């Protein structure tokens, strides 16, 4: 799934695993088993940890290798939660603050 979604050439993946492209196709279809070494090479090729490869339900950020691999519901550490309001680098202007702060009118 990750290889197709990221549009990575299977021949490059085959080189990393040290097998033929036909064997990669068989592995991806689950027609043959994966060794620990295969999984380590696949994780390195995809830039994810092995635990991510073993998850049956990946999030979109995990498929594309965005953010961290912990599914905390935020879609990755680099993305804000969906229900989060806008984030500001400075506090938005409020007329209520004019008399109570350094802001002068």
Secondary structure in CASP SS format (residue, H / E / C, confidence):
PFRMAT SS
TARGET T0000
AUTHOR 0000-0000-0000
METHOD secondary structure of the structure
MODEL  1
X C 1.00
X H 1.00
X H 1.00
X H 1.00
X H 1.00
X C 1.00
X C 1.00
X C 1.00
X C 1.00
X H 1.00
X H 1.00
X H 1.00
X H 1.00
X H 1.00
X H 1.00
X H 1.00
X H 1.00
X C 1.00
X C 1.00
X C 1.00
X H 1.00
X H 1.00
X H 1.00
X H 1.00
X H 1.00
X H 1.00
X H 1.00
X H 1.00
X C 1.00
X C 1.00
X C 1.00
X C 1.00
X C 1.00
X C 1.00
X C 1.00
X H 1.00
X H 1.00
X H 1.00
X H 1.00
X H 1.00
X H 1.00
X H 1.00
X H 1.00
X H 1.00
X H 1.00
X H 1.00
X C 1.00
X C 1.00
X C 1.00
X H 1.00
X H 1.00
X H 1.00
X H 1.00
X H 1.00
X C 1.00
X C 1.00
X C 1.00
X C 1.00
X C 1.00
X H 1.00
X H 1.00
X H 1.00
X H 1.00
X H 1.00
X C 1.00
X C 1.00
X C 1.00
X C 1.00
X C 1.00
X C 1.00
X C 1.00
X C 1.00
X C 1.00
X C 1.00
X C 1.00
X C 1.00
X C 1.00
X C 1.00
X C 1.00
X C 1.00
X C 1.00
X C 1.00
X C 1.00
X C 1.00
X C 1.00
X C 1.00
X C 1.00
X C 1.00
X C 1.00
X C 1.00
X C 1.00
X C 1.00
X C 1.00
X C 1.00
X H 1.00
X H 1.00
X H 1.00
X C 1.00
X C 1.00
X C 1.00
X C 1.00
X C 1.00
X C 1.00
X C 1.00
X C 1.00
END
